[in-house]
């Protein structure tokens, strides 16, 4: 039987602690991914969906909620309360696809720079 010296014991303890640490980090990663996947499947095929939300202050939001197929509600969400602001029809909502297309349109960098330089002169 080989006896480890004090330095050898310290190195062995360090390697063991690092191995345990990496194992705990790996387990945490995989458990978190599993929980996220589980929650994602629980939220599917529900009748309620948050269509859009905007922050008004730190703890207050205004949200558009879809209930069922074609009913939309505008609500105010605070820290401890939820208030119904009104009901919206689908025709009153901007199509999200149109809005995203406007935002994702390719931008000509040269044209933007020329425009900015002309404003400065």
C-alpha positions in Angstrom: 0.0 0.0 0.0 1.4 3.3 -1.0 1.0 6.2 1.4 0.5 9.6 -0.1 2.6 12.4 1.1 1.0 15.6 2.3 1.5 17.3 -1.1 0.1 14.2 -2.8 -2.9 14.2 -0.5 -3.6 17.9 -1.2 -3.4 17.4 -5.0 -5.7 14.3 -4.8 -8.2 16.4 -2.7 -8.0 19.3 -5.2 -8.7 16.9 -8.1 -11.5 15.3 -6.3 -13.1 18.6 -5.4 -12.8 19.8 -9.0 -14.4 16.6 -10.2 -17.3 16.9 -7.8 -17.7 20.6 -8.8 -17.8 19.9 -12.5 -20.3 17.0 -11.8 -22.6 19.3 -9.9 -22.5 22.0 -12.6 -23.2 19.4 -15.3 -26.2 18.0 -13.2 -27.5 21.5 -12.7 -27.3 22.2 -16.4 -29.2 19.1 -17.5 -31.8 19.3 -14.7 -32.5 23.0 -15.7 -32.9 22.0 -19.4 -35.2 19.2 -18.4 -37.4 21.5 -16.2 -37.5 24.1 -19.0 -38.6 21.4 -21.5 -41.3 20.1 -19.1 -42.7 23.6 -18.5 -42.7 24.3 -22.3 -44.8 21.2 -23.0 -47.2 22.2 -20.1 -47.8 25.6 -21.7 -48.8 24.3 -25.1 -52.3 23.9 -26.4 -53.8 26.2 -23.9 -56.6 28.7 -24.4 -54.8 31.7 -23.0 -51.7 33.4 -24.6 -49.9 36.6 -24.0 -49.8 38.2 -27.4 -47.9 41.3 -26.5 -46.6 43.0 -23.4 -45.0 46.4 -22.7 -43.4 47.5 -19.5 -44.8 50.8 -18.1 -42.8 50.9 -14.9 -40.7 48.4 -12.9 -43.6 46.3 -11.7 -46.4 47.4 -14.1 -47.2 46.0 -17.5 -49.9 46.4 -20.1 -50.6 43.2 -21.9 -52.8 41.9 -24.7 -54.1 38.5 -23.9 -55.7 36.1 -26.4 -58.5 34.0 -24.9 -59.8 31.2 -27.2 -59.6 31.8 -30.9 -60.7 35.4 -31.5 -61.1 37.2 -28.2 -58.4 39.7 -27.1 -58.3 41.5 -23.8 -56.1 44.5 -22.8 -55.1 44.2 -19.2 -52.9 46.1 -16.7 -50.7 44.0 -14.5 -49.3 45.4 -11.3 -47.4 43.9 -8.5 -50.5 42.7 -6.6 -53.3 43.4 -9.0 -54.6 42.8 -12.5 -57.1 45.2 -14.1 -59.1 44.8 -17.3 -58.7 47.9 -19.5 -60.9 46.7 -22.3 -61.6 44.1 -25.0 -60.1 44.3 -28.5 -61.3 42.9 -31.7 -58.8 41.1 -34.0 -59.3 43.9 -36.6 -58.0 46.4 -34.1 -54.7 44.6 -33.7 -51.8 45.2 -36.0 -50.6 42.0 -37.6 -47.4 40.9 -35.9 -46.1 39.6 -39.2 -46.4 42.9 -40.9 -44.7 44.7 -37.9 -41.9 42.2 -37.9 -41.4 42.6 -41.6 -41.1 46.3 -41.3 -38.5 45.9 -38.5 -36.5 43.2 -40.3 -36.3 45.0 -43.7 -32.7 45.1 -44.9 -31.0 48.4 -44.2 -28.5 50.0 -46.6 -25.7 51.2 -44.3 -24.3 53.5 -47.0 -27.6 55.2 -47.5 -28.1 55.7 -43.7 -24.5 57.1 -43.3 -25.0 59.5 -46.3 -28.3 60.7 -44.8 -26.7 61.3 -41.4 -23.7 63.1 -42.9 -26.1 65.4 -44.9 -28.0 66.3 -41.7 -24.7 67.4 -40.0 -23.7 69.8 -42.8 
